[in-house]
Amino acid sequence: MSLAFDGLPPLREVLAEHGLDPKRSLGQNFLLDLNLTGKIARQALPLAGHAVIEVGPGPGGLTRALLAEGADDLTVIEKDERTLPALEAIAARYPGRLRVLHADALTVDPAELARGKPVKIVANLPYNVGTQLLTNWVASPSWPPPWVQAVLMFQREVAERIVARPGTDHYGRLGVLCGWRTRARILFDVPPQAFTPPPKVTSSIVDLRPIEAPLSADLATLERVTQAAFGQRRKMLRQSLKALGGEALLERVGIDPQRRAETLDVSEFVALANAL
Ligand code: SAM
C-alpha cells in the first residue's frame, strides 16, 4: 500500500478499510483529493494558535489537510460513528493536536471548544444541516462570537444567498442576517466531480468574518421584520409588513411603503427593527 504525503493511507483505502459507504441521510459527499482539501485549509491560514473546529470530518481528508497546514488544536465533530476509527488513526499520527467529538454539531456551541483561543471554523458541511449550522453561528445571542473566521462549503445556491446584495434574486433573510453581522464572500467553486459520490450541483467555498460592532438591533425583532418582509417578497412592504405596523411604521423610518423587501439594505431593515 502506498501512503500519502502525511504517512497515512490514501482516502479511498480509508473508505474501503472502514466500510464507509457514503450515506445520503448524513449528507456524505466526500472530498478524496488531498490537493483540494489542502487548498481549502489554506484559506484559513494561519491555523496555529487557534482553536480550529471542523464539522463533519467524515474519513478525514480536510482534517488531514488542516493538520498538515499547521492546526495545533483541532476539534472535529462527527455524527457518524463509523468514521471514528479512521479519525482516531489521524489523531495518533498527530499526537495532542486532534480531538474527535462524536456528536451532532447542531448541539455543540463553538464557545465550548475555544479554551481561551480565537476560533476558526473550517468545514465541508453536510448539505442537510449546513444552513441551520451557519444560522446558529451568526444568530448567536452574544456578539462578537468566539470565531474570527469561518471557511465553509455550501451548495452554490446557498453560497449566493449568504453573500447576496439588495436588488438580486438571491437576497433574502439569510443575506440580511449574514450582511448585518459578517463580511462574507465566495472564494471559489468546487465542481460536483470533485466529490464521492458527486452531488447534483456545484458547491462553493465561502469565507465569513464577524463584524465586531454591527449596527445595533435586537436580533429577534430583526428576524421578525425580515421574516414578514420576505415571506411575501413580491408584495409591497405596506402589505407584507401590515401586521407589524405597515404604512405607519415605514413612514416613521422614511421608507417608501411601495418598495419591496428585496430593495431594502441591511441598515433599512435595522431601522425598521429599531422602530418596532
Ligand atoms: N469533511 C469530509 C470531506 O470533506 O470529505 C466529509 C464532508 S460530508 C459533506 C459531511 C459530513 O458531515 C459527513 O461525514 C457526515 O457524517 C457529517 N454529518 C452530517 N450531519 C452531521 C451533524 N449533524 N453533526 C456532525 N456531523 C454531521
Boltz pocket constraint, residues with backbone or C-beta under 6 A from the ligand:
constraints:
  - pocket:
      binder: B
      contacts: [[A, 25], [A, 26], [A, 27], [A, 28], [A, 29], [A, 30], [A, 31], [A, 32], [A, 55], [A, 56], [A, 57], [A, 58], [A, 59], [A, 60], [A, 61], [A, 62], [A, 77], [A, 78], [A, 79], [A, 80], [A, 103], [A, 104], [A, 105], [A, 106], [A, 123], [A, 124], [A, 125], [A, 126], [A, 127], [A, 129]]
      max_distance: 6.0
